[in-house]
Amino acid sequence: MTDERWLDTISILKDKFPVLEEGKEDLLEEEGRGFREFVIFNGPLGKMKIERTTKAVVTGKKTIGSKRMGSQASVEYLYSETEKSHKFKAYKWDEAQNDWIEITLEGSL
């Protein structure tokens, strides 16, 4: 999802539904370099959340280690400075589990 389309989606949501919370948070180091934007609103299915994750594209990886027995190896990822990947997800709040459940397209066809 492009930046323009994400902003259009947020604009439409704000016009149609009451927004409860919106924000942006950095990803954890193990998730990669990037950030997550989210909007929580009251939608047709109750409390809902949409989020877009933006990460730097991994261009390669470098394994660091030795051939000695018992030594550890580690992997260092190389990230692109210009290329980004985006992932869009939608969630519905489940009162029984007290947690977000991802909305998927499976079973809707």
C-alpha positions as CSV (number, residue, x, y, z in Angstrom):
1,M,0.0,0.0,0.0
2,T,1.5,3.3,-1.1
3,D,1.8,6.4,1.1
4,E,-1.0,8.2,-0.8
5,R,-3.4,5.3,-0.6
6,W,-2.7,4.9,3.2
7,L,-3.5,8.6,3.7
8,D,-6.7,8.3,1.6
9,T,-7.8,5.3,3.7
10,I,-7.2,7.1,6.9
11,S,-9.1,10.1,5.6
12,I,-12.1,8.0,4.6
13,L,-12.1,6.2,8.0
14,K,-12.1,9.6,9.9
15,D,-15.1,10.8,7.8
16,K,-17.2,7.6,8.4
17,F,-16.2,6.3,11.8
18,P,-15.2,7.8,15.2
19,V,-11.4,7.3,15.7
20,L,-10.4,6.1,19.1
21,E,-6.6,6.2,18.8
22,E,-4.0,6.6,16.1
23,G,-0.2,6.5,16.3
24,K,3.1,5.4,15.0
25,E,5.7,3.1,16.7
26,D,9.2,1.9,15.8
27,L,9.6,-1.8,15.2
28,L,11.7,-4.0,17.5
29,E,15.2,-4.8,16.3
30,E,14.3,-8.5,15.6
31,E,11.4,-7.3,13.3
32,G,13.7,-5.3,11.1
33,R,14.3,-1.6,10.5
34,G,11.1,0.3,10.2
35,F,7.9,1.5,11.8
36,R,4.2,0.6,12.3
37,E,1.3,3.1,11.8
38,F,-2.1,2.2,13.2
39,V,-5.6,3.6,13.6
40,I,-8.2,2.2,16.1
41,F,-11.8,3.0,15.4
42,N,-15.4,1.9,16.0
43,G,-16.4,0.2,12.8
44,P,-19.3,-2.0,11.6
45,L,-17.9,-5.0,13.4
46,G,-17.2,-3.1,16.7
47,K,-13.8,-2.0,17.8
48,M,-11.4,-2.4,14.8
49,K,-7.7,-1.6,14.0
50,I,-5.9,-1.2,10.7
51,E,-2.1,-1.0,10.6
52,R,0.6,-0.5,8.0
53,T,4.1,-1.8,8.6
54,T,6.9,-0.1,6.6
55,K,10.3,-1.8,6.6
56,A,13.6,-1.4,4.7
57,V,14.1,-4.1,2.1
58,V,16.8,-6.7,3.0
59,T,19.4,-6.6,0.2
60,G,21.6,-9.3,1.6
61,K,23.0,-11.0,4.7
62,K,26.5,-11.6,5.9
63,T,27.3,-14.6,8.1
64,I,30.0,-13.9,10.7
65,G,31.7,-16.8,12.4
66,S,34.6,-19.2,12.4
67,K,35.1,-22.9,11.5
68,R,36.3,-23.8,14.9
69,M,34.3,-26.3,16.9
70,G,32.1,-24.7,19.5
71,S,32.2,-21.2,18.1
72,Q,29.0,-19.3,17.4
73,A,27.9,-17.8,14.1
74,S,25.8,-14.7,13.7
75,V,24.0,-13.2,10.8
76,E,24.1,-9.5,9.9
77,Y,21.4,-8.2,7.5
78,L,22.1,-5.5,4.9
79,Y,19.2,-3.1,4.4
80,S,18.5,-0.9,1.5
81,E,18.5,2.9,2.2
82,T,16.0,3.7,-0.5
83,E,13.7,0.7,-1.0
84,K,10.8,0.1,1.5
85,S,8.2,-2.7,1.7
86,H,4.7,-2.1,3.1
87,K,2.3,-4.6,4.8
88,F,-1.3,-3.8,5.5
89,K,-3.4,-5.7,8.2
90,A,-6.8,-5.3,9.7
91,Y,-7.9,-6.5,13.1
92,K,-11.1,-6.9,15.1
93,W,-11.2,-6.7,18.9
94,D,-12.4,-9.9,20.6
95,E,-13.9,-9.3,24.0
96,A,-13.7,-13.0,25.0
97,Q,-10.0,-13.3,24.3
98,N,-9.3,-9.7,25.2
99,D,-7.0,-9.4,22.2
100,W,-6.9,-8.4,18.5
101,I,-7.8,-11.0,15.9
102,E,-6.6,-10.5,12.4
103,I,-9.2,-10.2,9.7
104,T,-8.4,-12.3,6.6
105,L,-10.0,-12.9,3.3
106,E,-10.0,-16.7,3.7
107,G,-13.5,-18.1,3.6
108,S,-15.0,-14.9,2.1
109,L,-14.8,-16.2,-1.5
